Amino acid sequence: MAAFSDLPNELLYDILQFTLPPDIENLAQTSRRVQEVAGPLLKTHRALIRKYYSFSLSSDGRADAVSLLQDILTAPHIAHYVKEAQIDVVEFCSSRRSYTEEEVGWLCEIAAKSKAVIPDSCPAEVSSLQFDIRRNKEDAALGLLLPLLSNLKTFDMEPWSLYSGDRSWVGQVVCNASISAAPWFPKLTSVCLWSERRQRLYHYQRSAQFKHLGLFAALPSVRKLSARELSDVPGYEEQDTPSLASGVTTLELEDMHDQVDPKVLCRFLKDLPRLEVCKLSTSSHPYRPWKFDASMIKDTLLATVKTNLRSLTIFGPSGEKCLMGSLRNFEVLVEPRTNWSFLLQDGFSLQAVLPASLHDLHLKDHEFHRKTKT
């Protein structure tokens, strides 16, 4: 039997043509001869990386979901090149174009066969999806596109895309992915839910919610979850709880304002048993101390991730009286960041509340203080 290196260049080229995008560069590095044969394919490969690596859907410099979907259906290997997705459905609504009759036709045909958006192929759901396609709802095309992006690694999106007040096909896909026996988005590692203030939307409609974070936390590949403009309306319920197998190791929640009940936050933290980095920043009103409880958060983390939390950030509003208490029981905590007043009361020793594993200490109230253990 002939060895791979003995094959003629024509056969090598044919093999390289069928190589998946993540492997073609590795294969080309096995020998100088293979690299020379792969030269034209590598040139095309790198051009496709530049064109498709990042998919953005917004009113400014957006890529059309329908166009990308059509490209993937024509050449399925293109889906392997999409690694980043940024979606702002609200911003897009003001500038979207209408689908052509031809696009409506093949989108409806895809919808009838899709098991990602509608796993049980319920006729009523199929009709609803097709109806949204005919009325040019971009969210419908996104629902058909996202399950095809099997190499997606980072996902940034406006939470309105998941809002359930109006049917959200993006939300349906994410929900189905988290409960599927073989979850979609197998390489998705980082999710960021961000929101810009828009006067025409109610706050709870434009804000990320814990139930949204829970959908992504339930995906076994996700390691980092972050959100800005977070609220807990509606609250985080039992059915929103991610699996105990959740692999999230980094959680970043910023600008929680006075919308987050600490009990809801702590309920969510209990569902992240592998957490290593936790960053919580709130600008709650200083006259509403019941809306931020650093002690409750610390106790929850101590009960859940005592042995694996390495970095803890808890910043509250300046002047807030909310003593967090000692951090000594955390076993591997090397970097605490918090308000000076959260960690110390008058008459207490700083050394008495710090963990033995401490390396860097960052404290601030009106001034920023940093100490490094050598």
Secondary structure, DSSP 8 states (H G I E B T S, - for coil): ---GGGS-HHHHHHHHHTS-HHHHHHHHTS-HHHHHHHHHHHHHHHHHHHHHSEEEESSSS---HHHHHHHHHHSGGGGGG--EEEE-HHHHHTT-----HHHHHHHHHHHHH-SSSSTT--HHHHHHHHHHHHTT-HHHHHHHHGGG-TT--EEEE-GGGG-SSS--HHHHHHHHHHHSSS-S-TT--EEEE-----TTS-HHHHSEEHHHHHHHHTSTT--EEEEESEE-SS---GGG---TT----EEEEE--TT---HHHHHHHHTT-TT--EEEEE----TT-GGG--HHHHHHHHHHHHTTT--EEEEE--TT--------TT-SS--EEEEEHHHH--TT--GGGGS-TT--EEEEESSSEEEEE--
